[in-house]
Amino acid sequence: MASQPDVMDKLVSLCKRRGFIFQSSEIYGGTGSVWDYGPLGVELKKNIKDRWWNAMVRSRDDIEGLDAAILMHPRTWEASGHVAGFVDPLVDCKTCKGRFRADKLEDARCPQKPSKQPGQHDACQLTEARNFNLMFKTYMGALEESASIVYLRPETAQGIFVNFLNVQQSMRQKVPFGIAQIGKAFRNEITPGNFIFRTREFEQMEMQFFVEPGTDMEWFEQWKQLRMEWHLALGLSPERLQFHQHGAGELAHYARAAFDVTFDFGGTLGFQEIEGVHNRGDFDLTQHQQFSSKKLEYYDQLNNKRYVPYVIETSVGADRVTLAALVNAYREESVEGEDEGRVVLGLHPSIAPIKAAIFPLTKKDGQPEMAKGILSDLRMAFPMDYDESGSIGKRYRRQDEVGTPFCITVDGQSTTDQTVTVRDRDTLAQDRIDASQLKSYLAAKLVG
Ligand code: GAP
């Protein structure tokens, strides 16, 4: 039984209506499982990425940032195992022309009616399974020939591995230390879907932590806990978060041990991976040494020894966490004394796209002028919105629906004593404060 309600359809509609997320190339009928972030979505995702960057890079001396290119030398993907192993087994149906994952047939539905699993209609003609590589290919340079094939990276991690010594030496880092980056990744997924949960173009936030062999499991445990704490601090509900340990049959080709952080998306989707924490051992550095013929060893000066470090990886999807934050935040509730209920995105204030909205109660008596003055004072410090149209109740509802934590109202009293009311999105409590105190009042409420 589903433990949490299914809010996905309502969210997809809210995200489009309120400028969070649009289908890519919608006017042409859309591009399959590719999405565009609108004005509010881009702020939300940026806030999530900033929180990750602050936690992983800015607040630590032992992690350095990187922004490696999407297009890498094609040998990279031979070394990493992606050319040979990043494949899904597929079957085609000669009757309906559908294409399905051979290992997920029980989750697939045949387009013929009544709805059944592929292969279960008399007319179904499924082919033998064959492997399909998920990497997108393109050509570098003017010649479209096999020698010029390059791939759009399917993970950002390899850009970190090939720069391991560049970063270590230029920044004079000592093992243990990490390299972090945020960037686009591309996978030609066969069964994408569930809105921005599984898409063909997405963003990863990955960190590779290089450690001395033998200390790896200790670091693995530490990173597992730290990453769970990060998701909790983002405001994801504890009851919606769980670890999932990979059994022997589930481990990726590079992994010695792996845990997923899973989030309960509700409905039939239920608990799904949002982040992977992997002990990759020395697989990647050793492979790159072999394929590039360049040493990727660390020299431990103190103990006068050389070794290829082991790697603990934390890998989280920026889009998947954005979806988790939206699902987690969505609620519908009735309001005492009002006929109409409200839809609220109870986003953690630090990731809300708009931090505060300012309203003049009426369009006269100097109220709009005072409200606009406050807006121009605050807008360089916080993303703000200004709204003077419709009843005050309607204006509150519009902000609740996009997760704005505070609404500031300029009323008749404001123009005489320079005070304003600040309404809290969640408690609905209103404080009357001096307009000159707004910046520090909001800053104190928005930390964390
Ligand atoms: N470097 C390791 C790696 O890429 P992964 O488990 O394949 O591991 C890590 O991916 C994270 O990237 C996932 O937990 C998920 O959040 C995100 N991710 C992977 N494929 C995705 C897709 N098709 N769409 C959106 N996010 C995806």
Boltz pocket constraint, residues with backbone or C-beta under 6 A from the ligand:
constraints:
  - pocket:
      binder: B
      contacts: [[A, 154], [A, 155], [A, 156], [A, 157], [A, 187], [A, 189], [A, 196], [A, 197], [A, 198], [A, 199], [A, 200], [A, 201], [A, 202], [A, 203], [A, 204], [A, 206], [A, 273], [A, 274], [A, 275], [A, 276], [A, 313], [A, 315], [A, 316], [A, 317], [A, 318], [A, 319], [A, 320], [A, 321]]
      max_distance: 6.0
